[in-house]
């Protein structure tokens, strides 16, 4: 892994900088934090948490499960520890983003704001509100959560290829050897902070069975994965439905930016230098490029990421049936493989990539449901929820996104035979509820007998 020590701090541009953590909850290889440190004499580091996200989300579905909240809390606790070791502290603000940051900027007389580029439409909208409110305040939004910055892409954002294959062929020609930036110290916090506005929230931490949040835990998992030989067999094992070592499991830490994608690529390159590159190790970078594509896809298409007709402009022939939706969520459909996957998701906050494709295909094709409700339920439950990857993939499966073939429909029986030939996964998660009708009433509201 190629690392580079942070350059010596030169004369600061700003007396007081404000760094806002969002989906970059790490200190190591945080290019935006590094720039804030280099350009600020004193620095406030903050994170805004809105408890209403637990209550309100898309289509009345709460946006964050308790499991996701715990993972976030753990990540904030580890971030706070890392900042303190470098002479800083994390201020956690509770409430709405624009109100809290507006008050903080005004009360503390902040000279400049630094933050990582975010691909989400609503995050961009919130930042736009602040920029209009403070038109003379410098806002530095820095590319920090992708392999390449926008100016490195071999095309303009508006010319982003319509399909992943076109995108991959272009960006694979770019240099993918990354120098990781280490931050050993940070400017101090201002001596006087108005605690009426800013306060350190106690971050409750509870154990999570499968994943522990935070940059420290993420780095440990990264090292464990590449210390073995799993990367050399990844392509053969990645479709396993319920085997933890079968896939990388980097995604929960990537989603909150506890790990940077550059850190993973650097470790992958070091692994290949030691053990050799093969189709499996390449496939890890291939899937990281999918993540990269959806980041720029979301940034280009904005609110169309959430539109029923997606980016295609053609609405799918689906609707919303509340009973079908509830049965899909709880794993109570006529399709055992889907039931097992959904029960796994509800119990662990995780589902394999193969499982996600199967349950989404069932949702859209067998159940004829509005894909946006499925995407919203995944947003609530998935430990690795990422706005662009989640909604982009759901568009893809619903036939309104970046898939040149249109609708992707899987034969669920054949998929179960292929990936669960001995019925072990279905039995483990009690998925075999076949014989149960999906509707208790027919189209005319007569009871189904």
WOWOTA-V401156 format. One line per field, one symbol per residue. burial: + if it has 9 or more other C-alpha atoms within 8 Angstrom, else -. A space follows every 10 residues. Layout:
burial = ???
This chain:
burial = -----+---- -+-+++++++ +++++++-++ ++++++++++ ++++++++++ --++++++-- +++++-++++ ++++++++++ -+++-+++++ ++++++++-+ +++++----+ +++++++-++ +-++-++-++ +-----+-+- ++++++--+- --+------+ --++-+++-+ +--------+ +++--+++++ ------+++- -------+-- -++++-+++- ++--++---+ +++++-++++ +----++--+ -+++++++++ ++++++++++ ++----+--+ +++++--+++ ++++++++++ ++--+--+++ +----+---- ---++-++++ ++++++++++ ++++++--++ ++-+++++++ +++++--+++ ++++++++++ +++++-++++ ++++++++++ +++--+++-- -+--+++-++ ----+++-++ +++----+-- ++-------
